[in-house]
Amino acid sequence: MSTKEIQIDGGQLQLLHSFPSPAAVVDEDGQLVITNKEWNNRSETNCFLQSVTSNGNLFECFREAAETGSDDALKVIIGLRRILDEETEYFETQYLNELDGERQWLNISIRVFKSRYAIFYVQEVTKHMQAFRELRDSRERYQQQFNYSLNGIIIGTPDGKVIDANPSACKILGYSKEELKRGGRNLIMDLKNPVNEEAHKKRDEQTFFEGEKLYVHKTGREIPVMVSSIMFRDKDGELSTINSFRDISKEKRIQKKLKNEQEFAQTTIASIPGIFYVLDTDGSFLQWNDAFIDQLGYSEEDMFGMKPVQLFHKDDKEEVSQKLNDVIRYGAAESVARVLTKEGEVRLFKLNARTFKNEDTTYIIGT
């Protein structure tokens, strides 16, 4: 651009050309008066600089963008006008330039140069803005996961300080976030409990622990929880912890109930005075009571892999096989047959058998 329209000494012009970013001097009408070397070099490849250079007037260029709905362009117009009217000495903003589907983020700064003149700086920051937006989106996703996770999440320090707790943690433990932050780890966990002591030791040694702990509800009741605890260094190099946990009280109650039912069933089977056994539909023994072993003399090892027909006298095996088929087909059958003890003694038994289903599997119960 021509330098005759404004008085600028050689030192100022040299300084303008030494700027690492595109820069231009504009007059009070927004007309480009001088552009530096970086501006001239990049205008061939930079769509924004190319557009401004071809127009020659910043006000016109940004007015066209503002008419298409660009709030960023409106901000630049107002900022540039205030600089040229000497209402302020400096203005800076981020500007999104969109042309033919291409999105380009620019950092625009404007300074007073001489009376009624300004220096207009342009720096492309597309990659920085993308990184910033990705980081912001990542933080927002994390915040969403933190706030709406069904698992309780507590962020703290290895010495037991609570920095933050999500709503699920507060719900599971019965405390507000402020109460947890004031009380810390000692409020919700007894480190002297052997379960917690072992978990804490493993986490300190390995920086990671996954398993069961016992937390304490605000009411004082113990809550069994499944925990994933990680120790890490934050951006300042300080050690922090993240504990994600869920209440497994219901699972524990179900496990206890099943165990009690199994123990009851085993006790009941063992107390049946006569012989009792359970077969699958292939005719293999699955379970038997103590009387079976006591009366017939077979060991536990003998029973595994043994078929029922092997227990009967050779003249009764065919009938017993038929009766097993009848049980499967009709649901019940009975017979009288000669049974052989392990020592070869023959005993006469009345046999009763019925089928029952557990979920999708059919079994045969015999006495």
Buried (B, 14 or more C-beta within 10 A) or exposed (E): BEEEEBEBEEEBBEEBBEBEBBBBBBBBEBBBBBBBEBBBEBBEEBBBBBBBBEBBBBBEBBBEBBEEEBEBBBBBBBBBBBBBEEEEEEBEBBBBBBEEEEEBBBBBBBBBBEEBBBBBBBBBBBEEBEEEEEEEEEEEEEEEEBEEBEBBBBBBBBEBEBBBBBBBBBEBBBBEBEBBBEBBBEBBBBEEBEBBEBBBEBBEEEBEBBBBBBBBBBEEEEBBBBBBBBBEEEEEEEEBBBBBBBBBBEEEEEEEEEEEEEEEEEEEBEEEEEBBBBBEEEBBBEBBBEBBBEBBBBEEEBBEEBEBBEBBBEEBBEBBBEBBEBBBEEEEBBBEBBBBEEEEEEEEBEBBBBBEEEEEEEBBBBB
